[in-house]
Amino acid sequence: MQEKQADGDRKVARLEISPRDVTIHTGEKVVFAALAYDKDGQMVSGVKFTWDGSDEEKKRKMSVSPRGVFSSGRRSP
């Protein structure tokens, strides 16, 4: 199915990011996904997302891959 220009002109009104609430431990990974919706609740395709994160307690940036993969670090042996 080919996307119509009108579809590409719709504005994003809402984002849904999943998982919404997640706790991970050292050495674990989580993959985040995002969906964009217009004001009528219709999914907007072709939206490009840029991921980043931060540790608010330690006041430092955290790395999230372009595909939404976050790694919590390495486990100690």
Helices and strands as residue ranges (DSSP letters): H 5-8, E 14-18, E 29-31, E 33-37, E 53-55, E 60-62, E 69-71
